[in-house]
Amino acid sequence: MYLGIISAMPDEIHSVLDSMTDVTTTTHGNRTFHKGNLYNKPVVLVFSNWGKVAAAITTTQLIESFKVNKIVFTGVAGALQEHLNIGDVVVGTHLYQHDMDARPLFKQFEIPIIKKTAFKTNATVTQQLRMASEKYLESFSNNLDTTFTKEFGITNPKTYYGGIASGDQFISSVQKIEELNISLPDALCVEMEGAAVAQVCYDYKIDFGIIRTISDKAKENASIDFQKFAKIIASKYALGILKIFLS
């Protein structure tokens, strides 16, 4: 069985693709899937593109075409909580769709019909990702060029464990951050794909885990060079954490 690895854009995970061996590439539904080995473990890597719809399409195709039994999503996210800093890692325990609002028919954030407001990640996968992230960050300074860690203000990155909010919005306003802090107080960060992947995995009964590297503190520096951060920092994080996770 294969481990599925998903990221929203190539820059976030190019280091993983470069480290894979025996790679074969196929295209389904306008997505390019890379099947091969990563540290001697069978994996399928795919870039989902941005947003919940794109992520759901990609995840469904990944499950149907490659029969993966486990999926890990990795990428960047914006911090919602003041104690998170650029370079920290959030390992998700549950995911909300913060833009789901079918009131008054259903309560805010509840997914109609299935009556869930949050999708839990697999406990075993999540604990393994947490341990891998903590171990990687213990020696992150040995794995990253200090020129770039200084550029992005990364000094003592930590791993956090909790909720993640997903929605088809780029969050960059103080007002929106404050609204999310009130309505989803246990959400640590915000992004655009995770909850959609989690919902598909819930329907297909696939073990799911997610790691998000904090790239910005949305209300302060949301204009950060995302592509540069993703390529130089987040992709190295992804490779380092996955290496430990797969060992």
Backbone as CSV, one residue per row, in Angstrom:
resi,resn,N_x,N_y,N_z,CA_x,CA_y,CA_z,C_x,C_y,C_z
1,MET,0.832,-1.195,0.000,0.000,0.000,0.000,0.874,1.255,0.000
2,TYR,0.342,2.302,-0.596,1.094,3.539,-0.734,0.645,4.597,0.272
3,LEU,1.598,5.407,0.678,1.301,6.621,1.421,1.064,7.729,0.411
4,GLY,-0.064,8.411,0.503,-0.320,9.562,-0.345,0.205,10.827,0.313
5,ILE,0.915,11.639,-0.451,1.433,12.915,0.055,0.881,14.017,-0.838
6,ILE,0.189,14.961,-0.231,-0.428,16.046,-0.984,0.091,17.385,-0.494
7,SER,0.290,18.291,-1.441,0.605,19.683,-1.112,-0.092,20.562,-2.132
8,ALA,-0.400,21.797,-1.744,-1.184,22.665,-2.623,-0.387,23.196,-3.804
9,MET,0.928,23.370,-3.624,1.730,23.910,-4.728,3.110,23.273,-4.729
10,PRO,3.734,23.154,-5.904,5.022,22.464,-6.020,6.117,23.023,-5.121
11,ASP,6.148,24.339,-4.941,7.217,24.936,-4.137,7.229,24.414,-2.710
12,GLU,6.062,24.005,-2.207,5.971,23.568,-0.820,6.619,22.211,-0.574
13,ILE,6.841,21.456,-1.635,7.258,20.079,-1.421,8.224,19.563,-2.494
14,HIS,8.869,20.488,-3.217,9.759,20.056,-4.307,10.924,19.237,-3.778
15,SER,11.366,19.495,-2.541,12.478,18.727,-1.975,12.110,17.259,-1.826
16,VAL,10.834,16.987,-1.527,10.375,15.604,-1.404,10.422,14.915,-2.763
17,LEU,9.916,15.581,-3.780,9.936,15.005,-5.124,11.371,14.749,-5.580
18,ASP,12.259,15.678,-5.313,13.663,15.514,-5.709,14.329,14.345,-5.005
19,SER,13.804,13.967,-3.844,14.406,12.882,-3.057,13.795,11.516,-3.354
20,MET,12.733,11.487,-4.145,12.098,10.216,-4.480,12.909,9.450,-5.525
21,THR,12.810,8.138,-5.485,13.498,7.284,-6.452,12.470,6.415,-7.183
22,ASP,12.901,5.883,-8.325,12.049,4.995,-9.125,10.688,5.632,-9.417
23,VAL,10.743,6.875,-9.841,9.518,7.651,-10.018,8.880,7.392,-11.378
24,THR,7.578,7.141,-11.361,6.783,7.113,-12.589,5.694,8.169,-12.450
25,THR,5.409,8.858,-13.542,4.482,9.988,-13.508,3.294,9.729,-14.413
26,THR,2.098,9.953,-13.873,0.878,9.811,-14.654,-0.019,11.014,-14.388
27,THR,-0.939,11.249,-15.315,-1.863,12.377,-15.185,-3.299,11.885,-15.160
28,HIS,-4.047,12.350,-14.173,-5.474,12.055,-14.045,-6.186,13.339,-13.640
29,GLY,-7.262,13.671,-14.333,-8.034,14.838,-13.940,-7.227,16.113,-13.860
30,ASN,-6.289,16.273,-14.776,-5.443,17.465,-14.817,-4.519,17.583,-13.608
31,ARG,-4.262,16.451,-12.944,-3.300,16.419,-11.843,-2.182,15.453,-12.214
32,THR,-0.969,15.793,-11.840,0.185,14.945,-12.108,0.559,14.193,-10.830
33,PHE,0.525,12.879,-10.911,0.823,12.022,-9.765,2.196,11.388,-9.951
34,HIS,3.022,11.482,-8.917,4.382,10.931,-8.952,4.430,9.731,-8.002
35,LYS,4.538,8.542,-8.571,4.608,7.321,-7.772,6.042,6.838,-7.709
36,GLY,6.515,6.500,-6.508,7.888,6.037,-6.373,8.187,5.672,-4.932
37,ASN,9.439,5.791,-4.574,9.866,5.455,-3.214,10.504,6.667,-2.547
38,LEU,10.198,6.836,-1.281,10.815,7.882,-0.473,11.385,7.208,0.762
39,TYR,12.715,7.227,0.863,13.399,6.531,1.951,12.929,5.077,2.042
40,ASN,12.859,4.461,0.855,12.526,3.033,0.713,11.086,2.693,1.074
41,LYS,10.226,3.688,1.125,8.809,3.460,1.388,7.998,3.909,0.167
42,PRO,7.000,3.112,-0.254,6.203,3.467,-1.434,5.279,4.664,-1.166
43,VAL,5.366,5.664,-2.021,4.550,6.868,-1.855,4.011,7.323,-3.208
44,VAL,2.953,8.110,-3.152,2.450,8.821,-4.321,2.336,10.287,-3.930
45,LEU,3.001,11.136,-4.671,3.048,12.566,-4.382,2.239,13.323,-5.434
46,VAL,1.441,14.294,-4.998,0.652,15.076,-5.945,0.455,16.492,-5.415
47,PHE,0.425,17.447,-6.334,0.126,18.833,-6.001,-1.350,19.069,-6.297
48,SER,-2.083,19.541,-5.314,-3.540,19.622,-5.451,-4.024,20.877,-6.151
49,ASN,-3.220,21.931,-6.159,-3.648,23.287,-6.499,-4.398,23.881,-5.303
50,TRP,-4.661,25.193,-5.359,-5.208,25.896,-4.201,-6.714,25.713,-4.065
51,GLY,-7.203,25.686,-2.850,-8.620,25.729,-2.570,-9.240,24.382,-2.261
52,LYS,-10.407,24.422,-1.637,-11.061,23.202,-1.163,-11.545,22.309,-2.302
53,VAL,-12.095,22.891,-3.350,-12.587,22.072,-4.454,-11.431,21.325,-5.117
54,ALA,-10.361,22.040,-5.413,-9.187,21.415,-6.033,-8.628,20.311,-5.147
55,ALA,-8.571,20.566,-3.840,-8.030,19.577,-2.909,-8.913,18.335,-2.840
56,ALA,-10.232,18.526,-2.850,-11.155,17.386,-2.799,-11.055,16.534,-4.059
57,ILE,-10.965,17.193,-5.213,-10.816,16.467,-6.481,-9.541,15.629,-6.458
58,THR,-8.450,16.256,-6.042,-7.151,15.584,-6.021,-7.163,14.386,-5.081
59,THR,-7.715,14.578,-3.902,-7.740,13.505,-2.905,-8.567,12.324,-3.386
60,THR,-9.716,12.602,-3.961,-10.573,11.534,-4.476,-9.855,10.745,-5.576
61,GLN,-9.206,11.465,-6.491,-8.490,10.798,-7.580,-7.318,9.974,-7.040
62,LEU,-6.626,10.505,-6.048,-5.505,9.795,-5.425,-5.969,8.478,-4.808
63,ILE,-7.076,8.529,-4.099,-7.595,7.322,-3.451,-8.083,6.305,-4.483
64,GLU,-8.821,6.767,-5.478,-9.408,5.861,-6.460,-8.366,5.239,-7.396
65,SER,-7.358,6.012,-7.766,-6.396,5.534,-8.764,-5.223,4.761,-8.169
66,PHE,-4.862,5.068,-6.919,-3.638,4.478,-6.374,-3.868,3.654,-5.113
67,LYS,-5.105,3.593,-4.642,-5.445,2.734,-3.501,-4.555,2.999,-2.296
68,VAL,-4.287,4.257,-2.026,-3.499,4.606,-0.845,-4.301,4.264,0.409
69,ASN,-3.609,3.929,1.480,-4.299,3.626,2.732,-4.060,4.695,3.790
70,LYS,-3.270,5.714,3.417,-2.922,6.765,4.364,-2.546,8.000,3.560
71,ILE,-2.944,9.173,4.040,-2.615,10.424,3.346,-2.075,11.439,4.348
72,VAL,-1.013,12.113,3.938,-0.459,13.224,4.712,-0.478,14.466,3.832
73,PHE,-1.033,15.535,4.365,-1.014,16.825,3.661,0.039,17.700,4.322
74,THR,0.834,18.382,3.502,1.846,19.279,4.045,1.889,20.555,3.245
75,GLY,2.169,21.663,3.919,2.220,22.959,3.250,2.326,24.089,4.263
76,VAL,2.022,25.293,3.824,2.139,26.468,4.688,0.765,26.922,5.161
77,ALA,0.764,27.762,6.186,-0.483,28.298,6.731,-0.190,29.613,7.441
78,GLY,-1.252,30.375,7.672,-1.140,31.620,8.426,-1.546,31.400,9.871
79,ALA,-0.806,31.998,10.791,-1.100,31.843,12.221,-2.372,32.587,12.596
80,LEU,-3.176,31.971,13.446,-4.345,32.636,14.021,-4.104,33.055,15.463
81,GLN,-3.164,32.392,16.121,-2.899,32.655,17.534,-1.584,33.424,17.701
82,GLU,-1.582,34.328,18.681,-0.431,35.204,18.884,0.851,34.448,19.229
83,HIS,0.726,33.304,19.888,1.929,32.607,20.341,2.619,31.833,19.221
84,LEU,2.002,31.728,18.051,2.648,31.060,16.927,3.523,32.047,16.171
85,ASN,4.671,31.563,15.716,5.619,32.395,14.986,5.989,31.754,13.652
86,ILE,6.537,32.546,12.763,6.989,32.032,11.476,8.015,30.919,11.710
87,GLY,7.823,29.808,11.026,8.714,28.663,11.181,8.200,27.605,12.133
88,ASP,7.175,27.935,12.926,6.564,26.918,13.783,5.791,25.925,12.915
89,VAL,5.532,24.752,13.468,4.771,23.721,12.760,3.503,23.403,13.541
90,VAL,2.386,23.363,12.835,1.124,22.924,13.433,0.800,21.531,12.906
91,VAL,0.644,20.598,13.819,0.169,19.255,13.477,-1.317,19.231,13.819
92,GLY,-2.157,19.065,12.811,-3.595,19.177,13.018,-4.208,17.974,13.699
93,THR,-5.091,18.251,14.663,-5.856,17.191,15.315,-7.287,17.147,14.788
94,HIS,-7.785,18.291,14.314,-9.124,18.373,13.747,-9.184,19.602,12.852
95,LEU,-10.081,19.557,11.864,-10.136,20.614,10.860,-11.561,21.095,10.646
96,TYR,-11.689,22.422,10.560,-12.971,23.073,10.312,-12.997,23.675,8.912
97,GLN,-14.192,23.755,8.332,-14.396,24.571,7.140,-14.979,25.903,7.630
98,HIS,-14.108,26.900,7.779,-14.549,28.142,8.415,-15.497,28.952,7.544
99,ASP,-15.589,28.622,6.258,-16.517,29.341,5.385,-17.805,28.559,5.132
100,MET,-18.019,27.477,5.857,-19.278,26.734,5.767,-20.296,27.372,6.703
101,ASP,-21.380,27.875,6.137,-22.393,28.544,6.954,-23.764,28.372,6.306
102,ALA,-24.503,27.365,6.758,-25.831,27.086,6.212,-26.931,27.480,7.193
103,ARG,-26.623,28.452,8.050,-27.661,28.938,8.960,-28.784,29.603,8.165
104,PRO,-30.032,29.487,8.611,-30.506,28.883,9.874,-30.830,27.389,9.777
105,LEU,-30.598,26.786,8.623,-30.918,25.363,8.476,-30.007,24.483,9.325
106,PHE,-28.742,24.879,9.427,-27.769,24.155,10.241,-26.949,25.177,11.016
107,LYS,-26.320,24.748,12.059,-25.497,25.684,12.809,-24.218,26.007,12.036
108,GLN,-23.623,27.131,12.347,-22.424,27.568,11.640,-21.330,26.495,11.716
109,PHE,-20.667,26.285,10.587,-19.563,25.336,10.409,-20.018,23.882,10.251
110,GLU,-21.283,23.585,10.496,-21.744,22.203,10.371,-21.900,21.817,8.905
111,ILE,-21.358,20.657,8.558,-21.504,20.143,7.205,-22.882,19.493,7.100
112,PRO,-23.743,19.993,6.223,-25.095,19.431,6.120,-25.082,17.922,5.863
113,ILE,-26.090,17.273,6.321,-26.346,15.838,6.170,-25.495,15.003,7.130
114,ILE,-24.186,15.174,7.087,-23.350,14.327,7.948,-23.223,14.883,9.361
115,LYS,-23.667,16.125,9.563,-23.765,16.722,10.903,-22.437,16.742,11.654
116,LYS,-21.398,17.144,10.960,-20.089,17.288,11.597,-19.611,18.730,11.426
117,THR,-19.055,19.280,12.502,-18.472,20.618,12.405,-16.956,20.560,12.254
118,ALA,-16.371,19.426,12.560,-14.922,19.269,12.422,-14.602,17.820,12.074
119,PHE,-13.520,17.645,11.331,-13.058,16.311,10.952,-11.753,16.015,11.689
120,LYS,-11.755,14.937,12.449,-10.565,14.568,13.213,-9.546,13.870,12.317
121,THR,-8.277,14.116,12.615,-7.212,13.377,11.945,-7.032,12.035,12.656
122,ASN,-6.344,11.115,12.009,-6.079,9.820,12.612,-5.101,9.987,13.780
123,ALA,-5.461,9.448,14.932,-4.673,9.669,16.144,-3.251,9.132,16.025
124,THR,-3.098,7.957,15.435,-1.763,7.358,15.324,-0.884,8.154,14.362
125,VAL,-1.426,8.472,13.194,-0.667,9.255,12.217,-0.294,10.611,12.797
126,THR,-1.227,11.225,13.481,-0.999,12.553,14.044,0.095,12.520,15.108
127,GLN,0.067,11.514,15.965,1.105,11.402,16.984,2.474,11.157,16.351
128,GLN,2.524,10.347,15.308,3.796,10.102,14.622,4.330,11.378,13.960
129,LEU,3.426,12.161,13.362,3.836,13.423,12.747,4.303,14.412,13.803
130,ARG,3.629,14.426,14.924,4.031,15.322,16.010,5.439,14.992,16.500
131,MET,5.692,13.724,16.729,7.013,13.311,17.198,8.080,13.597,16.155
132,ALA,7.748,13.363,14.880,8.702,13.623,13.800,9.011,15.111,13.701
133,SER,7.988,15.948,13.830,8.194,17.388,13.761,9.050,17.881,14.921
134,GLU,8.745,17.406,16.111,9.515,17.826,17.289,10.981,17.425,17.147
135,LYS,11.215,16.224,16.664,12.588,15.750,16.495,13.314,16.553,15.430
136,TYR,12.628,16.835,14.323,13.250,17.622,13.251,13.608,19.022,13.727
137,LEU,12.711,19.657,14.438,12.956,21.039,14.863,14.023,21.150,15.950
138,GLU,14.306,20.052,16.625,15.387,20.080,17.620,16.716,20.452,16.986
139,SER,16.889,20.086,15.718,18.154,20.362,15.033,17.934,21.107,13.727
140,PHE,16.872,21.932,13.663,16.549,22.593,12.393,17.685,23.480,11.907
141,SER,18.448,24.070,12.838,19.522,24.981,12.442,20.618,24.264,11.671
142,ASN,20.714,22.944,11.833,21.711,22.174,11.095,21.230,21.814,9.695
143,ASN,19.936,21.993,9.458,19.349,21.572,8.187,19.000,22.716,7.256
144,LEU,19.035,23.953,7.777,18.633,25.102,6.975,19.719,26.160,6.978
145,ASP,19.851,26.846,5.863,20.821,27.926,5.730,20.418,29.076,6.657
146,THR,21.314,29.472,7.543,20.990,30.533,8.501,20.696,31.869,7.824
147,THR,21.190,32.044,6.604,20.862,33.271,5.871,19.356,33.398,5.692
148,PHE,18.720,32.288,5.382,17.281,32.313,5.129,16.468,32.272,6.417
149,THR,16.943,31.562,7.424,16.202,31.561,8.687,16.201,32.962,9.291
150,LYS,17.295,33.682,9.138,17.352,35.063,9.631,16.437,35.966,8.801
151,GLU,16.422,35.746,7.486,15.582,36.558,6.608,14.117,36.467,6.997
152,PHE,13.668,35.267,7.384,12.266,35.079,7.733,12.012,35.176,9.237
153,GLY,13.048,35.483,10.000,12.877,35.672,11.435,12.620,34.396,12.211
154,ILE,13.173,33.277,11.730,12.985,31.992,12.410,14.125,31.796,13.398
155,THR,13.797,31.697,14.672,14.851,31.588,15.684,14.750,30.317,16.527
156,ASN,13.560,30.009,17.009,13.394,28.842,17.878,12.045,28.177,17.580
157,PRO,11.930,27.578,16.399,10.618,27.037,15.992,10.148,25.900,16.880
158,LYS,8.838,25.844,17.055,8.223,24.836,17.915,7.116,24.105,17.161
159,THR,6.730,22.965,17.701,5.616,22.190,17.163,4.399,22.393,18.045
160,TYR,3.284,22.706,17.404,2.014,22.844,18.124,1.017,21.826,17.592
161,TYR,0.004,21.565,18.376,-0.876,20.423,18.167,-2.298,20.898,18.404
162,GLY,-3.149,20.944,17.367,-4.499,21.442,17.593,-5.300,21.610,16.319
163,GLY,-6.285,22.502,16.367,-7.211,22.687,15.270,-6.670,23.531,14.131
164,ILE,-7.210,23.295,12.944,-6.853,24.049,11.741,-8.154,24.461,11.056
165,ALA,-8.197,25.698,10.586,-9.360,26.207,9.862,-9.030,26.311,8.378
166,SER,-9.946,25.828,7.539,-9.758,25.857,6.089,-10.914,26.616,5.438
167,GLY,-10.600,27.346,4.376,-11.646,28.035,3.630,-11.103,28.631,2.357
168,ASP,-11.989,28.936,1.431,-11.569,29.496,0.146,-11.409,31.006,0.236
169,GLN,-10.566,31.402,1.164,-10.270,32.821,1.374,-8.817,32.956,1.805
170,PHE,-8.157,33.985,1.283,-6.817,34.320,1.787,-7.026,35.308,2.930
171,ILE,-6.655,34.903,4.136,-6.936,35.712,5.322,-5.772,36.669,5.591
172,SER,-6.078,37.961,5.553,-5.021,38.945,5.769,-5.492,40.160,6.574
173,SER,-6.716,40.115,7.088,-7.231,41.270,7.823,-7.328,40.974,9.318
174,VAL,-7.086,41.978,10.115,-7.180,41.854,11.567,-8.603,41.481,11.966
175,GLN,-9.578,42.085,11.312,-10.971,41.819,11.645,-11.328,40.351,11.443
176,LYS,-10.908,39.771,10.325,-11.227,38.363,10.058,-10.523,37.444,11.046
177,ILE,-9.288,37.767,11.388,-8.560,36.968,12.371,-9.302,36.987,13.701
178,GLU,-9.747,38.160,14.103,-10.467,38.288,15.372,-11.774,37.512,15.339
179,GLU,-12.477,37.543,14.199,-13.723,36.780,14.066,-13.474,35.282,14.206
180,LEU,-12.406,34.807,13.575,-12.082,33.378,13.661,-11.647,32.997,15.072
181,ASN,-10.933,33.887,15.739,-10.514,33.607,17.109,-11.709,33.454,18.044
182,ILE,-12.760,34.214,17.767,-13.968,34.140,18.592,-14.792,32.902,18.245
183,SER,-14.994,32.666,16.950,-15.877,31.571,16.535,-15.201,30.200,16.585
184,LEU,-13.885,30.165,16.378,-13.133,28.898,16.412,-11.896,29.092,17.294
185,PRO,-12.090,29.232,18.594,-10.978,29.583,19.484,-9.857,28.558,19.567
186,ASP,-10.133,27.310,19.184,-9.094,26.285,19.258,-8.382,26.078,17.921
187,ALA,-8.690,26.895,16.912,-7.983,26.810,15.632,-6.673,27.584,15.730
188,LEU,-5.586,26.917,15.439,-4.265,27.525,15.570,-3.841,28.282,14.316
189,CYS,-4.276,27.797,13.152,-3.845,28.415,11.902,-4.933,28.289,10.848
190,VAL,-4.734,28.997,9.749,-5.740,29.019,8.697,-5.089,28.758,7.345
191,GLU,-5.766,27.974,6.501,-5.274,27.647,5.177,-6.447,27.372,4.263
192,MET,-6.234,26.732,3.101,-7.282,26.661,2.094,-7.640,25.258,1.607
193,GLU,-7.055,24.214,2.184,-7.296,22.869,1.639,-7.569,21.778,2.665
194,GLY,-6.976,21.848,3.822,-6.922,20.716,4.741,-8.250,20.073,5.086
195,ALA,-9.265,20.885,5.412,-10.548,20.322,5.829,-11.238,19.579,4.693
196,ALA,-11.013,20.025,3.464,-11.597,19.316,2.316,-10.966,17.937,2.164
197,VAL,-9.654,17.857,2.318,-8.971,16.564,2.259,-9.464,15.672,3.397
198,ALA,-9.608,16.261,4.571,-10.071,15.503,5.731,-11.471,14.945,5.508
199,GLN,-12.346,15.713,4.858,-13.705,15.238,4.608,-13.716,14.074,3.629
200,VAL,-12.909,14.163,2.587,-12.829,13.052,1.636,-12.280,11.803,2.334
201,CYS,-11.246,11.973,3.132,-10.677,10.828,3.850,-11.696,10.226,4.828
202,TYR,-12.509,11.062,5.424,-13.580,10.584,6.313,-14.550,9.705,5.533
203,ASP,-14.964,10.166,4.357,-15.921,9.406,3.558,-15.334,8.083,3.073
204,TYR,-14.045,8.089,2.735,-13.414,6.886,2.206,-12.751,6.025,3.292
205,LYS,-12.811,6.494,4.530,-12.202,5.778,5.660,-10.694,5.579,5.454
206,ILE,-10.032,6.679,5.084,-8.583,6.692,4.887,-7.921,7.432,6.047
207,ASP,-6.882,6.859,6.617,-6.141,7.534,7.694,-5.524,8.829,7.166
208,PHE,-5.701,9.902,7.913,-5.265,11.219,7.439,-4.503,11.963,8.521
209,GLY,-3.428,12.639,8.090,-2.682,13.521,8.977,-2.250,14.759,8.218
210,ILE,-1.979,15.845,8.939,-1.616,17.102,8.283,-0.599,17.865,9.102
211,ILE,0.388,18.431,8.393,1.348,19.341,9.017,1.358,20.641,8.220
212,ARG,1.367,21.745,8.942,1.389,23.057,8.313,2.505,23.894,8.931
213,THR,3.374,24.423,8.088,4.432,25.317,8.535,3.912,26.749,8.511
214,ILE,4.069,27.457,9.608,3.583,28.830,9.691,4.474,29.743,8.854
215,SER,3.875,30.347,7.830,4.617,31.218,6.915,4.398,32.691,7.212
216,ASP,3.329,32.998,7.957,3.032,34.400,8.248,2.080,34.492,9.426
217,LYS,2.090,35.649,10.044,1.137,35.933,11.110,0.111,36.876,10.513
218,ALA,-0.750,36.302,9.707,-1.665,36.952,8.772,-1.859,38.446,8.937
219,LYS,-2.187,38.935,10.121,-2.512,40.351,10.253,-1.279,41.244,10.275
220,GLU,-0.088,40.646,10.378,1.128,41.461,10.457,1.955,41.411,9.179
221,ASN,2.078,40.245,8.585,3.009,40.115,7.459,2.490,39.149,6.408
222,ALA,1.220,39.279,6.061,0.635,38.365,5.095,1.182,38.566,3.690
223,SER,1.967,39.607,3.482,2.533,39.863,2.160,3.900,39.216,1.978
224,ILE,4.268,38.319,2.893,5.547,37.627,2.815,5.686,36.932,1.454
225,ASP,6.926,36.747,1.004,7.183,36.069,-0.263,6.887,34.574,-0.088
226,PHE,5.650,34.174,-0.384,5.216,32.804,-0.134,6.029,31.791,-0.926
227,GLN,6.256,32.084,-2.197,6.965,31.108,-3.023,8.378,30.869,-2.520
228,LYS,9.033,31.951,-2.113,10.395,31.815,-1.597,10.385,31.046,-0.283
229,PHE,9.466,31.394,0.601,9.375,30.702,1.883,9.061,29.220,1.670
230,ALA,8.108,28.945,0.782,7.707,27.565,0.528,8.866,26.742,-0.017
231,LYS,9.614,27.323,-0.953,10.690,26.587,-1.606,11.898,26.396,-0.695
232,ILE,12.245,27.427,0.058,13.483,27.393,0.837,13.282,26.833,2.243
233,ILE,12.131,27.111,2.840,11.886,26.696,4.217,10.902,25.523,4.293
234,ALA,9.668,25.730,3.821,8.621,24.733,4.017,8.936,23.396,3.356
235,SER,9.518,23.424,2.161,9.820,22.161,1.486,10.896,21.376,2.227
236,LYS,11.851,22.091,2.842,12.885,21.416,3.638,12.270,20.825,4.906
237,TYR,11.364,21.580,5.517,10.638,21.054,6.678,9.908,19.757,6.291
238,ALA,9.183,19.809,5.178,8.390,18.654,4.759,9.264,17.418,4.587
239,LEU,10.391,17.587,3.898,11.278,16.456,3.662,11.850,15.932,4.971
240,GLY,12.306,16.831,5.824,12.906,16.419,7.087,11.912,15.705,7.993
241,ILE,10.711,16.216,8.076,9.693,15.609,8.935,9.247,14.265,8.365
242,LEU,9.048,14.211,7.049,8.627,12.949,6.428,9.712,11.877,6.540
243,LYS,10.967,12.277,6.466,12.052,11.308,6.616,11.970,10.602,7.966
244,ILE,11.746,11.388,9.018,11.626,10.812,10.358,10.327,10.013,10.483
245,PHE,9.247,10.546,9.921,7.942,9.877,9.966,7.997,8.497,9.315
246,LEU,8.753,8.376,8.244,8.819,7.117,7.499,9.860,6.141,8.042
247,SER,10.666,6.588,8.972,11.753,5.723,9.470,11.224,4.676,10.453
